[in-house]
Amino acid sequence: MTHAAHELSDWGQMPQRPGLYLSMSHGREFPLQIMRGRGFAGPKIGPLLYVKTTYGQEVTLRFASLRDAKRFFPGALDKMPKLQILEGTLVHDGKCYGDWDVCFIDALFCVPRQSVSPTPAKA
């Protein structure tokens, strides 16, 4: 079975750059929301250098650059933002995700960047 590079089922939007990502899914508005179905796909946060979970309460991410961190955490002051785990869900940007994994996304699966071509001059 072949998938288009950016259309793997249940994976949501694929990133533009290859690397290590925290991928979240089974999204909901609040931790104990009664779900009908699988919920919504969450973001793929990265690329990352590492992901660390502490006592099942907190997830620390390490970005290579502050610029990448600010794409997902606009108020970030450093390259190591933290996410909280609440009632078994990982919280990001006011949404809760029941499933998350850390994965390497190869360039084959990345969404190509949109190239901007110059507008032809009118004669």
N, C-alpha and C positions, 0 to 999 in steps of 0.2 A: 504494500500500500504506500503510495507516494503522497506527501503533503506539499503544498506550496510552502516556500521557505518561511513565510510570515503567518501562516494559517494553521498551526497545529491546534487541534481541537482542545477546548478547555484551557488554553494557555493565555488568552487575552492578547493584548498588543505586544508584539516583540520589539526589542530595543534596536537601535541603529548601530550600536557598536558591540563587538563580541567581548566576552569576559565573564567573570563570576557575578551572579545576580541572586538576590533574594526575591523569590517569586511567590506572590500571595494569591490565594484563591478562596472560594467559598465565602465571599464577602457578605456582610450584613450591616445593618445600621447600628445595632447595639448587641452586646455579647450574648444575651439570652433570647434573642429574637427567635420566634418559632419559624422554622424554615420550611418552605414548600419548594422543593427542588434544591439545587446546589448553590444558590447564591450567585454573586457576580464575581468576575475575575478582577483581581487587584493588580497593582503595578508590579513591574519588574524593576527593582531598585538596584542600581549599579552603574558601571562596573565597580566591583569591590575588591579589596585586598583580602579581607577576611570577615567572618561573621562569628560572634561569640554569644552564647546563651549563658546567663548566670542564674543558677538556682530556679530555673523555670519561671522566672519573674521578669526578666529583662533581656533584650537582645541588643548587643552593641555592634554597629557596623563600622567598618574602616574603609573609607574612600581613599583613592590615590591623590585626589585633589579636592580642595575646598569648593571649587566650582562645581564639580559633580555632586558633592554633598548638598549644595544649595539648590540644585535642580529638584531634589526630593524633600529637602528640609530648608525652606527659604530663610529661616532665622538662625541657621547653623552658624556657630562661631568657630567650630573646628571640624576636622575630617572624621570625627567619631561620634555621630549621633546615636541616641538610644531609643529603642521602641519598648513599650511596656506590654506585658502579657496580662490580660484581664479576663477572668473567668474562662481561661483556656483559649482565648483568642488573641491574636497579635493586632495591636492598635496602630494604625497609621492614618494621619490626616482625617481624624474623626470617624473612620470606618474600622470595623473589626473583621478579621479574617480567621476562619477556622482552620485552614491549612496553609502551610508555608514550607518552602523547601529552598535549599541553596543549590544552584546548578550552574554549570558552565554553558553559556550559549555561544555556539560556534558562529562564525561569520555567515555560514550557509543559511542560518535561520534568522538573520538580522534583516530588518526592513531597510531597503536601500534608501539612502538620503536622496531627497528631491534635488535634482540639479536645476539650477536657474540658468536658462539660456538667454543670451542677450536678445533683445527685441530687434528684429531686422529694421534697418533704416528705411524710411519711406522715400520713394523716388520722387 
